[in-house]
Amino acid sequence: MEIADNILYVGVNDHEVDLFEGQYRVPNGMSYNSYVILDEKTAVMDTVDGAFGGQWMELLEKALNGRTPDYLVIQHMEPDHSANIPLFLQKYPNAKIVAAPQAFKMMGQFFGMDLEGRQVIAANGGELALGAHTLQFIYAPMVHWPEVMMTYETKENIFFSADAFGRFGALDVEDDWAGEARRYYFGIVGKYGMQVQNVLKKAAGLDIRRICPLHGPVLKENLAYYLGLYDTWSSYRAESEGVALAYASAYGHTKEAALYLAEILGKKGVEVSVYDLARDDMSSALADAFRYSRLVLACNTYDGGINPFMNDFIHRLTGHNYQKRRVGLIENGSWAPMAAKTMKAMFEKSKEITFVEPAVTLFSAMKPETKERLQALAEELMQQS
């Protein structure tokens, strides 16, 4: 697939994977993207997952059409992008590897290879001339590994963005970009908002006409939309007005309260996204918690603390720097309700979290007065922070 003049796509689609990184459900698979720049010197941009080395090499050889690559540029050392470095070097013994110093250190850790005489250090802000095409290197540490760099190609104004602007899903499946990119971003990159903001500031000075990520489609139209979403996500601002409502329920009573609140909010015209944390996809719940301006957590007391599924969810939220939100709490307990206190304490290091007071407490089951408190919670929740 031609991306631009003498720049070709040689990535692969993976429909064998069920859990990306061993935890994120990917029912529509994944793409592992690689690119070739054909010029006086030829550069290959990254490799693909180890399971697809043979297929990638076939695509690469077809794109090269008899030419021998001069460089393999490695922007990110995660194995889904770097696993085929040894295969490439075996096939093309005269090619050199271009990467940041930290990436070369990781190559030694992953592969134990002697790369003496085959290393080209990509300096931050440095350039590599291929002929008509010139590559400019931009370090992007902790987006989302420390060795990551991105590359700007000056002739066609292409931004090779490593894992940034990627999404879940193979390229031979129609998918909603924002939904799967949001889930990908907050699950994998979301902790590093400050670092993403730093990269966006650097990118603002570039004339970018295409974004070529390591996962997902090449972005070439309405780039302001994608850049705007990344700015919103990485600054932890709400993308939409609405409520993410996540519950963990042992016998259905906490669930009943959560769904009753969702019904109240819906009748008020509020957009509500509801998740059963024991059954629904946790990464989707996480993404919507960051997407919406409000969050409600409903949970039963369990062993003097909270339901394990809620415990996992809150750890994911706080571990990804959840902040700048208005949060309502619903708890349940038959003799000593502790869920609200426990949940609130788990956010003590989180920035700009405003809790709606008081929390709604159920003693075992819903009562008429519980419905009144949920009505009041709905009113207070939607007040301006």
Secondary structure per residue as TSV (DSSP state, phi and psi in degrees):
chain	resnum	aa	ss	phi	psi
A	1	M	-	360.0	127.7
A	2	E	E	-84.8	126.0
A	3	I	E	-88.8	-43.0
A	4	A	E	-160.1	-175.7
A	5	D	T	-56.9	113.3
A	6	N	T	64.1	23.4
A	7	I	E	-124.9	118.2
A	8	L	E	-119.3	149.4
A	9	Y	E	-92.0	129.8
A	10	V	-	-132.1	36.7
A	11	G	-	-85.1	179.5
A	12	V	E	-133.4	158.9
A	13	N	E	-106.2	137.3
A	14	D	E	-115.9	111.3
A	15	H	-	-109.3	11.9
A	16	E	S	-92.8	-27.5
A	17	V	-	-72.3	137.6
A	18	D	S	-110.2	-32.5
A	19	L	E	-126.6	112.5
A	20	F	E	-75.4	136.3
A	21	E	T	55.5	23.2
A	22	G	T	72.6	11.8
A	23	Q	T	-148.0	-25.0
A	24	Y	E	-98.0	120.8
A	25	R	E	-66.4	132.3
A	26	V	-	-131.7	74.7
A	27	P	T	-61.2	-23.2
A	28	N	T	-103.7	20.0
A	29	G	-	76.4	-162.7
A	30	M	E	-143.4	153.8
A	31	S	E	-110.3	143.8
A	32	Y	E	-118.0	113.0
A	33	N	-	-97.3	139.2
A	34	S	-	-142.1	150.7
A	35	Y	E	-136.7	155.6
A	36	V	E	-126.4	132.8
A	37	I	E	-111.8	116.5
A	38	L	-	-99.1	119.0
A	39	D	S	-153.9	-161.8
A	40	E	S	-55.6	-39.7
A	41	K	S	-111.7	143.8
A	42	T	-	-109.7	130.7
A	43	A	E	-122.3	135.3
A	44	V	E	-103.9	131.0
A	45	M	E	-99.6	100.4
A	46	D	-	68.3	165.0
A	47	T	-	-111.6	-159.1
A	48	V	-	-131.6	-179.3
A	49	D	-	-57.2	146.0
A	50	G	G	-57.9	-29.5
A	51	A	G	-69.1	-12.1
A	52	F	G	-121.5	24.9
A	53	G	H	-59.6	-45.4
A	54	G	H	-63.1	-45.1
A	55	Q	H	-63.6	-41.8
A	56	W	H	-62.8	-43.7
A	57	M	H	-63.3	-36.2
A	58	E	H	-64.1	-45.5
A	59	L	H	-64.0	-39.3
A	60	L	H	-65.4	-46.0
A	61	E	H	-62.9	-38.6
A	62	K	H	-63.8	-42.6
A	63	A	H	-67.1	-37.0
A	64	L	H	-71.0	-28.1
A	65	N	T	51.4	49.4
A	66	G	T	94.1	-11.1
A	67	R	-	-81.1	160.1
A	68	T	-	-110.3	127.1
A	69	P	-	-68.5	144.5
A	70	D	S	-91.8	-34.3
A	71	Y	E	-136.7	147.5
A	72	L	E	-117.9	113.6
A	73	V	E	-91.6	121.3
A	74	I	-	-108.8	112.3
A	75	Q	S	-91.8	-23.1
A	76	H	-	-153.1	133.0
A	77	M	-	-94.7	6.4
A	78	E	S	-60.3	139.5
A	79	P	H	-58.0	-24.2
A	80	D	H	-70.5	-7.3
A	81	H	H	-121.8	-19.5
A	82	S	H	-115.0	-5.3
A	83	A	T	-59.9	-25.6
A	84	N	T	-99.9	18.3
A	85	I	H	-58.1	-48.8
A	86	P	H	-59.9	-39.8
A	87	L	H	-63.3	-42.0
A	88	F	H	-63.2	-45.7
A	89	L	H	-67.6	-31.7
A	90	Q	H	-67.3	-39.9
A	91	K	H	-74.3	-36.6
A	92	Y	-	-124.9	78.2
A	93	P	T	-66.2	-16.1
A	94	N	T	-96.1	-4.8
A	95	A	-	-74.9	154.0
A	96	K	E	-114.7	152.5
A	97	I	E	-97.0	131.3
A	98	V	E	-111.1	122.1
A	99	A	E	-164.9	169.0
A	100	A	-	-75.6	156.2
A	101	P	H	-54.0	-41.0
A	102	Q	H	-63.6	-32.1
A	103	A	H	-66.4	-39.9
A	104	F	H	-64.2	-36.8
A	105	K	H	-60.4	-43.0
A	106	M	H	-68.4	-32.9
A	107	M	H	-59.5	-39.5
A	108	G	H	-63.8	-39.1
A	109	Q	H	-68.2	-42.4
A	110	F	H	-75.9	-42.3
A	111	F	H	-117.8	-16.5
A	112	G	-	61.0	32.3
A	113	M	-	-91.5	150.0
A	114	D	-	-93.8	109.7
A	115	L	-	-105.6	18.8
A	116	E	T	-57.6	130.3
A	117	G	T	82.6	-2.5
A	118	R	-	-120.7	8.4
A	119	Q	E	-99.5	135.1
A	120	V	E	-122.8	112.7
A	121	I	E	-75.1	122.0
A	122	A	-	-87.7	106.3
A	123	A	-	-76.5	150.2
A	124	N	T	-64.3	118.3
A	125	G	T	86.5	-1.6
A	126	G	-	-78.0	170.6
A	127	E	E	-130.5	155.9
A	128	L	E	-134.0	114.4
A	129	A	E	-87.0	128.2
A	130	L	-	-106.1	-10.7
A	131	G	S	136.9	-113.5
A	132	A	S	-70.8	-25.9
A	133	H	-	-99.1	137.0
A	134	T	E	-125.7	136.1
A	135	L	E	-102.2	130.9
A	136	Q	E	-113.2	131.3
A	137	F	E	-101.6	135.0
A	138	I	E	-126.8	113.5
A	139	Y	E	-67.8	138.8
A	140	A	-	-135.1	62.2
A	141	P	T	-59.9	137.0
A	142	M	T	64.7	29.4
A	143	V	S	-121.2	64.6
A	144	H	S	-125.4	13.5
A	145	W	S	-117.2	161.9
A	146	P	T	-72.0	-20.6
A	147	E	T	-92.0	-0.8
A	148	V	-	-64.5	136.9
A	149	M	E	-134.0	157.7
A	150	M	E	-118.3	162.8
A	151	T	E	-134.5	131.4
A	152	Y	E	-109.0	124.7
A	153	E	E	-98.6	123.6
A	154	T	T	-83.2	-23.5
A	155	K	T	-75.4	-48.2
A	156	E	T	-100.4	1.4
A	157	N	T	58.5	48.0
A	158	I	E	-102.1	133.9
A	159	F	E	-106.0	107.7
A	160	F	E	-84.2	108.5
A	161	S	-	-102.7	14.8
A	162	A	T	53.4	-133.8
A	163	D	T	-79.0	-14.4
A	164	A	T	-65.2	145.7
A	165	F	T	65.8	18.8
A	166	G	-	-87.6	170.4
A	167	R	-	-151.1	162.5
A	168	F	S	-70.8	155.8
A	169	G	S	108.2	136.5
A	170	A	-	-72.7	160.6
A	171	L	T	-80.7	-11.8
A	172	D	T	-94.3	16.1
A	173	V	S	-126.9	129.3
A	174	E	-	-69.4	129.5
A	175	D	-	-146.8	154.0
A	176	D	-	-74.5	116.7
A	177	W	H	-63.3	-51.0
A	178	A	H	-61.0	-43.1
A	179	G	H	-62.4	-48.2
A	180	E	H	-78.5	-28.8
A	181	A	H	-70.5	-37.8
A	182	R	H	-64.1	-46.4
A	183	R	H	-62.4	-40.3
A	184	Y	H	-64.6	-48.0
A	185	Y	I	-60.8	-53.7
A	186	F	I	-72.2	-28.1
A	187	G	I	-73.4	-36.6
A	188	I	I	-110.3	-42.0
A	189	V	I	-105.9	-17.6
A	190	G	G	-55.0	-28.1
A	191	K	G	-63.6	-24.9
A	192	Y	G	-105.6	48.1
A	193	G	H	-59.2	-43.4
A	194	M	H	-60.6	-42.3
A	195	Q	H	-66.8	-37.2
A	196	V	H	-65.7	-40.5
A	197	Q	H	-59.7	-38.8
A	198	N	H	-63.0	-40.6
A	199	V	H	-68.1	-39.9
A	200	L	H	-62.0	-35.2
A	201	K	H	-64.8	-39.7
A	202	K	H	-67.1	-41.4
A	203	A	H	-66.5	-26.6
A	204	A	T	-62.3	-23.9
A	205	G	T	-88.3	3.5
A	206	L	S	-106.9	147.9
A	207	D	-	-89.1	89.1
A	208	I	-	-95.2	125.0
A	209	R	S	-113.1	-17.4
A	210	R	E	-147.0	144.6
A	211	I	E	-115.2	124.7
A	212	C	E	-113.6	95.7
A	213	P	-	-84.2	172.4
A	214	L	S	-86.9	-9.3
A	215	H	S	-137.0	146.5
A	216	G	S	84.1	-179.7
A	217	P	-	-74.3	156.2
A	218	V	-	-68.8	132.6
A	219	L	B	-100.9	123.1
A	220	K	-	-139.2	-0.7
A	221	E	S	-131.2	146.8
A	222	N	-	51.3	49.6
A	223	L	H	-63.2	-26.5
A	224	A	H	-59.8	-32.1
A	225	Y	H	-63.8	-48.9
A	226	Y	H	-68.3	-43.2
A	227	L	H	-63.9	-37.2
A	228	G	H	-65.0	-41.9
A	229	L	H	-62.8	-42.9
A	230	Y	H	-64.3	-35.3
A	231	D	H	-65.8	-43.4
A	232	T	H	-63.5	-49.0
A	233	W	H	-62.3	-45.5
A	234	S	H	-76.7	-14.5
A	235	S	T	-98.0	2.3
A	236	Y	T	64.6	23.3
A	237	R	-	-81.0	154.0
A	238	A	-	-69.1	138.3
A	239	E	S	-83.6	-33.3
A	240	S	E	-141.9	149.3
A	241	E	E	-75.4	133.0
A	242	G	E	157.6	-172.9
A	243	V	E	-130.2	128.8
A	244	A	E	-95.0	124.6
A	245	L	E	-120.3	114.1
A	246	A	E	-118.2	132.3
A	247	Y	E	-132.0	153.9
A	248	A	E	-132.4	121.3
A	249	S	-	-134.0	134.6
A	250	A	S	-84.3	-47.3
A	251	Y	S	-124.9	10.2
A	252	G	S	102.7	-13.1
A	253	H	H	-74.1	-40.7
A	254	T	H	-65.7	-39.1
A	255	K	H	-59.1	-43.8
A	256	E	H	-59.3	-42.2
A	257	A	H	-66.1	-41.8
A	258	A	H	-63.2	-44.0
A	259	L	H	-70.1	-31.9
A	260	Y	H	-65.5	-41.4
A	261	L	H	-63.8	-42.0
A	262	A	H	-60.4	-38.1
A	263	E	H	-64.8	-43.3
A	264	I	H	-60.1	-47.5
A	265	L	H	-64.0	-40.6
A	266	G	H	-60.9	-40.0
A	267	K	H	-67.0	-22.7
A	268	K	T	-86.6	2.2
A	269	G	T	82.8	14.8
A	270	V	-	-86.6	134.5
A	271	E	-	-75.1	125.3
A	272	V	E	-127.7	134.4
A	273	S	E	-119.1	118.5
A	274	V	E	-109.3	136.3
A	275	Y	E	-132.7	130.6
A	276	D	E	-89.8	106.8
A	277	L	T	-65.8	-20.1
A	278	A	T	-79.4	-21.2
A	279	R	T	-123.8	-31.5
A	280	D	S	-86.8	164.9
A	281	D	-	-67.3	120.7
A	282	M	H	-65.8	-35.6
A	283	S	H	-69.0	-29.8
A	284	S	H	-70.6	-39.5
A	285	A	H	-62.9	-41.6
A	286	L	H	-61.5	-46.7
A	287	A	H	-61.1	-41.8
A	288	D	H	-72.6	-28.8
A	289	A	H	-62.0	-36.4
A	290	F	H	-80.3	-28.2
A	291	R	H	-68.3	-42.4
A	292	Y	E	-96.0	161.0
A	293	S	E	-80.8	-14.8
A	294	R	E	-131.7	153.3
A	295	L	E	-138.0	137.1
A	296	V	E	-123.8	131.2
A	297	L	E	-116.1	124.3
A	298	A	E	-120.7	126.4
A	299	C	E	-153.4	144.7
A	300	N	E	-85.1	149.8
A	301	T	E	-69.8	139.1
A	302	Y	E	-145.9	117.5
A	303	D	T	53.0	40.9
A	304	G	T	75.9	5.6
A	305	G	E	-133.9	-124.7
A	306	I	E	-131.7	162.6
A	307	N	-	-51.6	134.7
A	308	P	H	-56.2	-33.4
A	309	F	H	-68.1	-38.9
A	310	M	H	-68.6	-38.4
A	311	N	H	-58.0	-45.0
A	312	D	H	-61.9	-44.3
A	313	F	H	-64.2	-44.6
A	314	I	H	-66.5	-37.3
A	315	H	H	-60.7	-38.1
A	316	R	H	-66.8	-41.4
A	317	L	H	-61.5	-54.4
A	318	T	H	-68.3	-32.9
A	319	G	H	-67.9	-18.6
A	320	H	T	-107.5	22.2
A	321	N	T	64.8	41.2
A	322	Y	-	-59.8	132.7
A	323	Q	-	-164.4	172.7
A	324	K	S	58.6	44.0
A	325	R	E	-136.0	156.8
A	326	R	E	-100.4	126.9
A	327	V	E	-125.8	130.1
A	328	G	E	-108.1	148.5
A	329	L	E	-125.4	138.5
A	330	I	E	-125.1	129.9
A	331	E	E	-126.2	159.1
A	332	N	E	-137.6	143.2
A	333	G	-	-166.0	142.1
A	334	S	S	-88.0	-23.8
A	335	W	S	-139.0	-30.1
A	336	A	-	-145.6	78.4
A	337	P	-	-60.4	125.3
A	338	M	-	-128.5	-2.9
A	339	A	H	-63.8	-45.5
A	340	A	H	-63.0	-44.6
A	341	K	H	-61.1	-43.2
A	342	T	H	-66.9	-45.5
A	343	M	H	-62.1	-44.0
A	344	K	H	-61.9	-41.4
A	345	A	H	-64.1	-29.9
A	346	M	H	-68.5	-16.5
A	347	F	T	-100.3	11.2
A	348	E	T	-62.8	-24.9
A	349	K	T	-97.5	1.6
A	350	S	S	-82.3	146.0
A	351	K	S	-89.2	138.8
A	352	E	S	53.2	46.4
A	353	I	E	-99.8	121.5
A	354	T	E	-108.5	117.0
A	355	F	E	-89.1	136.9
A	356	V	-	-78.2	123.2
A	357	E	S	-110.4	144.4
A	358	P	S	-84.8	166.5
A	359	A	-	-67.7	152.6
A	360	V	E	-88.0	126.4
A	361	T	E	-113.5	127.6
A	362	L	E	-102.0	136.6
A	363	F	S	-103.5	91.4
A	364	S	S	79.2	-53.9
A	365	A	S	-146.8	166.8
A	366	M	-	-66.9	141.2
A	367	K	-	-129.8	166.1
A	368	P	H	-55.7	-38.7
A	369	E	H	-68.4	-26.6
A	370	T	H	-64.2	-41.6
A	371	K	H	-63.3	-37.0
A	372	E	H	-64.4	-41.1
A	373	R	H	-67.3	-34.9
A	374	L	H	-69.3	-35.1
A	375	Q	H	-60.9	-44.5
A	376	A	H	-65.7	-38.9
A	377	L	H	-61.6	-41.6
A	378	A	H	-61.1	-42.8
A	379	E	H	-64.2	-47.6
A	380	E	H	-68.3	-36.4
A	381	L	H	-61.3	-38.7
A	382	M	T	-89.8	4.9
A	383	Q	S	-68.1	153.4
A	384	Q	-	-66.2	141.7
A	385	S	-	-67.2	360.0
